[in-house]
């Protein structure tokens, strides 16, 4: 699972946070590709530009579009947050509704993966990996990414607040995410937003974080 990056350095003109629209899909896919390598551009490692979005972006806007939001700079989406309110249900629908669309382009592996791209295809065909017992109290999950031009300008926080509020309105009490453990910049961002680490044995390469979907005053509260 690629770590999301809502961090960077450039000052930009104000942009709007709004719900995802079907016409945003190309821009969302491009953002995913340009941030999928621990927040960095993944095109050199994964030259198939449909691979990463097919796993980490497109299924969410297809299966749970009401929980997808973008940063719009006036001409296109330059950042997004997306996810699902119920990971277990999402996994069931991913397998039954989304994966059949990918089978021709990305057949199920018949041998252990030997390249980075093959590792991603292997993940694609194992959506059940997302159902982790230690995360049961945090049923929702998310992905958040911003192009470098719009990082460190407050948009990551605004996207997160928008998403958390949408979950809260649905009655979802807590959310989790998975990030590459070595991505310390992303970890600092999530820490500032009230996420805390969730211990998952055997997940050294990935760190799982979670928090309540409640308002800022409740960010330190554990889900009951």
C-alpha atoms as one frame of an Amber mdcrd trajectory, in Angstrom:
protein
   0.000   0.000   0.000   1.700   3.242  -1.075   2.168   5.828   1.582   0.129
   8.947   1.025   1.886  12.316   0.887   0.302  15.549   1.951   3.613  17.290
   2.456   5.924  19.516   0.359   7.087  23.087  -0.010   5.466  25.325  -2.655
   3.104  28.243  -2.036   0.098  28.183  -4.353  -3.027  30.178  -5.035  -6.162
  29.094  -3.135  -7.894  26.010  -4.453 -11.232  24.430  -3.632 -12.035  21.161
  -1.881 -14.987  19.491  -3.568 -16.524  16.060  -4.145 -15.020  13.835  -6.823
 -16.643  13.943 -10.261 -16.322  11.231 -12.938 -14.350  13.662 -15.103 -11.639
  13.788 -12.424 -10.588  10.177 -12.932  -7.661  10.884 -15.276  -6.289  13.564
 -12.954  -6.733  11.351  -9.880  -4.921   8.511 -11.656  -2.074  10.859 -12.568
  -1.771  12.075  -8.968  -1.659   8.467  -7.788   1.170   7.635 -10.211   3.163
  10.735  -9.264   2.957  10.026  -5.535   2.768   6.230  -5.291   6.403   5.634
  -4.343   6.331   6.760  -0.702   5.088  10.136  -1.877   7.427  10.309  -4.881
   6.914   9.762  -8.611   6.534   6.048  -9.341   6.779   6.095 -13.142  10.331
   4.772 -13.334   9.597   1.798 -11.095   6.092   1.129 -12.484   6.062   2.257
 -16.138   2.550   0.871 -16.667   0.645   4.025 -15.738  -2.604   2.172 -15.132
  -1.210  -0.270 -12.590  -1.046   1.769  -9.387  -4.318   3.684  -9.945  -6.079
   0.386 -10.657  -5.210  -0.751  -7.130  -5.112   2.379  -5.005  -7.403   4.977
  -6.603  -9.892   3.855  -9.253 -11.615   1.115  -7.200 -12.484   3.642  -4.502
 -14.092   6.190  -6.804 -15.929   3.320  -8.508 -17.148   1.520  -5.377 -17.508
   4.378  -2.858 -17.612   7.659  -4.838 -19.397   9.574  -2.068 -16.228   9.313
   0.041 -13.917  10.764  -2.624 -12.896  14.420  -2.499 -10.389  16.427  -4.534
  -8.434  19.661  -4.416  -9.403  21.615  -7.542  -6.974  24.344  -8.654  -9.502
  25.784 -11.098  -8.524  23.609 -14.029  -8.037  20.079 -12.656  -7.742  17.966
  -9.544  -4.307  18.314  -7.921  -4.942  16.224  -4.818  -7.425  13.780  -3.406
  -8.626  11.795  -0.436 -10.641   8.650  -0.960 -11.462   5.441   0.817 -14.309
   3.414   2.211 -16.507   3.413   5.296 -16.383  -0.380   5.711 -13.215  -2.181
   4.724 -14.684  -5.689   4.904 -17.605  -4.791   2.606 -15.235  -2.954   0.279
 -13.068  -6.062  -0.039 -16.096  -8.190  -0.948 -17.191  -5.706  -3.613 -13.628
  -5.258  -4.890 -13.408  -8.988  -5.547 -16.863  -9.368  -7.075 -17.276  -6.047
  -8.914 -13.856  -4.496  -9.512 -11.341  -7.303  -9.964 -13.161  -8.885 -12.958
 -12.520  -5.656 -14.902  -8.767  -6.077 -14.405  -8.357  -9.784 -15.071  -7.617
  -9.487 -18.791  -4.959  -6.777 -18.418  -3.533  -8.105 -15.146  -4.032 -11.894
 -14.903  -3.741 -13.509 -11.511  -0.110 -14.508 -10.818   0.812 -18.155 -11.275
   4.234 -17.853  -9.619   5.750 -15.772  -6.797   6.348 -12.146  -7.868   9.854
 -11.401  -9.136   9.608  -7.673  -9.980   8.067  -4.609  -8.303   5.252  -4.596
 -10.875   4.531  -8.273 -10.257   4.381  -7.555  -6.529   1.695  -4.949  -7.192
  -0.308  -7.328  -9.377  -0.078  -9.883  -6.596  -1.507  -7.302  -4.166  -4.230
  -6.476  -6.662  -5.434 -10.077  -6.612  -5.348 -10.362  -2.807  -7.807  -7.743
  -1.566  -8.453  -9.817   1.554  -5.056  -8.597   2.811  -6.918  -5.387   3.767
  -8.979  -7.186   6.407  -6.654  -7.197   9.416  -8.058  -8.380  12.770  -6.176
  -5.726  14.735  -7.937  -3.021  12.679 -11.488  -4.217  13.348 -12.227  -1.237
  15.621 -11.254   1.095  12.748 -13.586  -0.086   9.953 -12.979   2.748   7.491
  -9.708   3.347   5.654  -8.307   6.018   3.362  -5.698   7.134   0.846  -4.623
  10.788   0.565  -2.236  12.283  -1.998  -1.307  15.749  -3.255   0.895  16.869
  -6.111   4.074  18.631  -4.897   2.731  22.000  -6.070  -0.038  21.832  -3.472
   1.783  20.233  -0.570   2.443  22.104   2.676  -0.306  24.580   1.898  -2.967
  23.264   4.254  -4.795  21.155   1.682  -3.880  17.854   3.288  -5.470  18.903
   6.557  -8.553  20.257   4.773  -8.967  17.049   2.793  -8.652  14.985   5.961
 -11.172  17.128   7.838 -13.620  16.806   4.937 -13.242  13.038   4.812 -13.485
  12.536   8.563 -16.631  14.663   8.691 -18.203  12.581   5.921 -17.448   9.385
   7.837 -18.756  10.878  11.061 -22.047  11.791   9.386 -22.379   8.144   8.332
 -21.954   7.034  11.917 -18.495   5.537  11.343 -16.499   5.935  14.551 -12.897
   5.343  13.474 -10.637   5.090  10.441  -7.230   3.578   9.685  -4.544   3.854
   7.038  -1.404   1.963   6.125   1.839   3.740   5.283   5.359   2.672   4.402
   7.197   2.748   7.725  10.226   4.558   6.280   8.131   7.530   5.123   8.848
   9.721   8.138   7.501  12.902   6.513   4.084  11.325   6.024   4.146   9.956
   9.579   4.740  13.463  10.963   1.735  14.728   8.984  -0.548  12.033  10.342
   0.720  12.536  13.888  -0.206  16.209  13.667  -3.731  15.205  12.659  -4.244
  13.014  15.694  -3.497   9.564  14.280  -1.875   7.009  16.552  -0.062   3.777
  15.776  -1.947   0.477  15.842   0.164  -2.573  16.627  -0.135  -5.219  13.919
   2.307  -8.123  14.380   4.471  -8.912  11.350   3.893  -5.582   9.594   7.366
  -4.061   9.923   7.380  -2.668   6.368   3.974  -1.060   6.879   2.830   1.045
   9.808  -0.881   1.182  10.561  -2.347   4.347  12.045  -5.852   5.105  13.249
  -8.002   7.748  14.872 -11.536   8.684  15.771 -13.623  10.394  13.094 -14.871
  12.877  15.682 -13.967  16.582  15.830 -10.552  17.895  16.793 -11.283  17.723
  20.519 -11.778  13.977  20.205  -8.696  13.068  18.156  -6.885  11.475  21.085
  -9.800   9.205  21.935  -9.555   5.508  21.155 -12.560   3.968  19.404 -14.753
   2.042  21.793
